[in-house]
């Protein structure tokens, strides 16, 4: 007796019951990874150079932005952050005219929120640079501090201030810049 087998109809895939259970776990894991990556940008050990100005929203922001761009272009591993002198002097946002000027130079800083310098950040920095501020920076006590007091106001003389900051940054990079370690 010969049996003739008829071809089976294509099987419709069964819904995977475990998939809905996995989605929230993946979302939480992704959120945690993103939070860790964002926190890594602010960890004191990551900031090798800390630029400090009175309000943390102008000169130090321009300096840190320029520094990071130049360091990245040169393949250097050193990075910088912008900070205000203290809780009492910190601005709540970046002034609109500065946002516009920096955007013309390719820096998007409209969402940046200035924060005051913390002692841990200064302690772990290779260099703290205080820009156009003569008062005491208590959080930087014991850290290597350099003062740049020849910087024009960025609100009224943006191009002059930017160019002078870049000149200082070139010299600073000679001191603290290290080639980035290639990824394996």
C-alpha positions as CSV (number, residue, x, y, z in Angstrom):
1,X,0.0,0.0,0.0
2,X,1.4,3.3,-1.1
3,X,0.7,6.3,0.9
4,X,0.5,9.6,-0.8
5,X,1.3,12.6,1.3
6,X,-0.3,15.8,0.6
7,X,1.9,18.9,1.1
8,X,1.1,20.7,4.3
9,X,-0.3,24.1,4.3
10,X,2.2,26.7,5.4
11,X,2.2,27.0,9.1
12,X,1.3,30.4,10.5
13,X,3.7,31.5,13.2
14,X,2.4,31.3,16.7
15,X,2.6,34.4,18.7
16,X,5.6,34.4,20.9
17,X,4.2,34.8,24.4
18,X,7.6,35.7,25.9
19,X,8.2,38.7,23.6
20,X,5.9,41.2,25.5
21,X,7.7,40.2,28.7
22,X,11.1,40.9,27.2
23,X,10.3,44.4,25.8
24,X,10.1,46.2,29.1
25,X,13.3,44.5,30.3
26,X,15.1,45.7,27.1
27,X,13.7,49.1,27.5
28,X,14.9,49.4,31.1
29,X,18.3,48.0,30.1
30,X,18.6,50.6,27.3
31,X,17.5,53.4,29.6
32,X,20.0,52.4,32.2
33,X,22.8,52.2,29.5
34,X,21.8,55.7,28.3
35,X,21.8,57.1,31.8
36,X,25.3,55.6,32.5
37,X,26.6,57.1,29.2
38,X,25.2,60.5,30.1
39,X,26.6,60.3,33.6
40,X,30.0,59.3,32.2
41,X,30.2,62.8,30.5
42,X,29.9,64.4,34.0
43,X,32.1,62.1,36.0
44,X,35.0,63.9,37.5
45,X,37.5,61.4,36.2
46,X,36.3,62.1,32.6
47,X,36.9,65.8,32.8
48,X,40.6,66.4,32.3
49,X,40.3,70.2,31.9
50,X,37.7,72.2,33.7
51,X,36.9,75.7,32.4
52,X,35.4,78.0,35.0
53,X,33.8,81.4,34.5
54,X,31.6,83.4,36.8
55,X,28.2,82.2,35.5
56,X,29.2,79.0,33.7
57,X,27.2,80.0,30.6
58,X,29.5,82.0,28.4
59,X,33.3,82.1,28.5
60,X,33.8,78.7,30.0
61,X,31.2,77.2,27.6
62,X,32.9,78.7,24.6
63,X,36.3,77.5,25.9
64,X,35.1,73.9,26.6
65,X,33.4,73.7,23.2
66,X,36.4,74.9,21.3
67,X,38.8,72.7,23.4
68,X,36.7,69.5,22.8
69,X,36.4,70.2,19.1
70,X,40.1,70.7,18.6
71,X,41.1,67.8,20.8
72,X,38.7,65.5,18.9
73,X,40.0,66.7,15.5
74,X,43.5,65.9,16.7
75,X,42.7,62.5,18.0
76,X,43.5,63.5,21.6
77,X,41.8,61.7,24.5
78,X,41.6,64.8,26.8
79,X,38.2,66.5,27.2
80,X,36.9,69.6,28.9
81,X,33.8,70.7,30.8
82,X,32.3,74.1,31.6
83,X,31.5,75.2,35.1
84,X,30.4,78.2,37.1
85,X,32.3,79.6,40.0
86,X,29.6,78.7,42.6
87,X,26.0,78.0,43.3
88,X,25.5,81.7,44.0
89,X,26.8,82.8,40.6
90,X,25.5,80.1,38.2
91,X,23.1,81.1,35.4
92,X,20.0,79.1,34.6
93,X,20.6,79.0,30.9
94,X,22.9,80.2,28.1
95,X,22.1,83.7,26.8
96,X,20.2,83.7,23.5
97,X,22.8,85.9,21.6
98,X,25.6,83.5,22.6
99,X,23.5,80.5,21.5
100,X,23.1,82.2,18.1
101,X,26.9,83.0,17.8
102,X,28.0,79.6,18.8
103,X,25.5,78.0,16.4
104,X,27.2,79.9,13.6
105,X,30.4,78.1,14.7
106,X,28.7,74.8,14.7
107,X,28.0,74.4,18.4
108,X,24.5,73.6,19.5
109,X,24.3,74.8,23.1
110,X,20.7,75.9,23.5
111,X,19.9,73.0,25.7
112,X,23.0,73.3,27.9
113,X,22.3,74.0,31.6
114,X,25.2,75.6,33.5
115,X,26.2,74.0,36.7
116,X,28.6,75.1,39.5
117,X,32.1,73.6,39.9
118,X,32.3,70.7,42.4
119,X,35.4,70.1,44.4
120,X,35.6,66.5,43.1
121,X,35.7,67.7,39.5
122,X,38.6,70.1,40.3
123,X,40.4,67.5,42.3
124,X,40.4,65.0,39.4
125,X,41.2,67.5,36.6
126,X,44.6,67.8,35.1
127,X,44.0,71.6,34.8
128,X,41.4,74.0,36.0
129,X,41.3,77.2,34.0
130,X,39.5,80.2,35.6
131,X,38.5,82.7,32.9
132,X,38.1,86.5,33.6
133,X,37.3,86.1,37.3
134,X,39.4,87.6,40.1
135,X,37.5,86.2,43.1
136,X,38.1,83.0,45.0
137,X,37.0,79.7,43.5
138,X,36.7,77.7,46.7
139,X,35.8,74.4,44.9
140,X,39.2,74.5,43.0
141,X,41.3,74.7,46.2
142,X,44.3,72.4,45.8
143,X,43.8,71.8,42.1
144,X,46.2,73.1,39.4
145,X,44.7,76.4,38.5
146,X,45.5,78.7,35.6
147,X,43.9,82.2,35.1
148,X,43.1,83.6,31.7
149,X,42.2,87.2,32.5
150,X,42.7,88.7,29.0
151,X,39.4,87.4,27.5
152,X,36.9,89.9,26.0
153,X,33.2,89.7,27.0
154,X,31.6,87.0,24.7
155,X,28.3,88.8,24.7
156,X,29.6,91.9,23.0
157,X,32.9,90.8,21.4
158,X,32.3,87.1,20.6
159,X,34.8,86.7,17.7
160,X,37.6,88.5,19.7
161,X,36.9,86.3,22.8
162,X,36.7,83.1,20.7
163,X,40.0,83.8,18.9
164,X,41.8,84.6,22.1
165,X,40.4,81.5,23.8
166,X,41.5,79.4,20.9
167,X,45.0,80.8,21.2
168,X,45.1,79.9,24.9
169,X,43.7,76.4,24.1
170,X,46.4,75.7,21.6
171,X,49.0,76.2,24.3
172,X,47.0,74.3,26.9
173,X,46.7,71.3,24.5
174,X,50.5,71.1,24.3
175,X,50.6,70.6,28.0
176,X,47.7,68.2,28.6
177,X,46.9,66.6,25.2
178,X,47.6,62.9,24.8
179,X,46.9,60.9,21.7
180,X,43.7,58.8,22.0
181,X,44.2,55.1,22.5
182,X,42.9,53.2,19.5
183,X,39.9,50.9,20.1
184,X,40.6,47.2,20.0
